[in-house]
Amino acid sequence: MKSDLSIHCCRLRSMFAVAAAGLLLSACSHSPPVQYYSLGSAAAAVSRAVAAEAGPSIVVGPVSLPAEVDRQQMVRIVDEVRLEVSSEHRWSAPLKLEIGRRVAAEIAHLQGLQRVVAWPQNVYADPELSVPIDIQRLDTRGFEVVSLEAVWSLRHNGRELAGGRVLANERIEAADHAGVARAHARVVDVLAREIAARLPLPGLPAGDAHRP
């Protein structure tokens, strides 16, 4: 009698284990897929730069970010003390590398330069100019606005030729994460335009910074 009862209990436990595993698999199968975003293509900038004069070799970066946004997941500010870190919406590459590449491509486009690359790079052993960027704030407020505050420096042989602080805000046009990514791209372009306006113009000797 006891043996039959033990067998029955074992069967019940097995049934519960199978049911629990089935529920777990069902929950996993219904998890939303992960969406990946980038700051966009720079194909137009590259095509224009190829036709331009070479100009000085420029390395954009390194780029630093605040710790709360220096991650693959997209981060939005919910209120004064809470952040939303999305596990379903992520950057396709480290955001600071995406920013460096976009700034480099935009500088090449605006100044008509060929030899502009983003850090880290293996092209120029001793670049003529470097542009480190410290992004001190990169906030996404809900699905409303992306705000950037950054400090940058233009350097030649360890000497600072120019620099500045950039404050920029871009409205998020579509209330979704794709809209957030596009607003990030636009706010980074504001930073790139500020830097490009202070770089040496094509044909000038390296180190002659263009001053406003």
Sequence and secondary structure as in RCSB ss.txt:
>XXXX:A:sequence
MKSDLSIHCCRLRSMFAVAAAGLLLSACSHSPPVQYYSLGSAAAAVSRAVAAEAGPSIVVGPVSLPAEVDRQQMV
RIVDEVRLEVSSEHRWSAPLKLEIGRRVAAEIAHLQGLQRVVAWPQNVYADPELSVPIDIQRLDTRGFEVVSLEA
VWSLRHNGRELAGGRVLANERIEAADHAGVARAHARVVDVLAREIAARLPLPGLPAGDAHRP
>XXXX:A:secstr
 HHHHHHHHHHHHHHHHHHHHHHHHHHHHTS   EEE S   HHHHHHHHTS     EEEEEEE  TTTSSSEEE
EE SSS EEEEEEEEESS HHHHHHHHHHHHHHHHHT S EEESS SS SS SEEEEEEEEEEEEETTTEEEEEE
EEEEEETTEEEEEEEEEEEEE SSSSHHHHHHHHHHHHHHHHHHHHTTS  TTS TT     
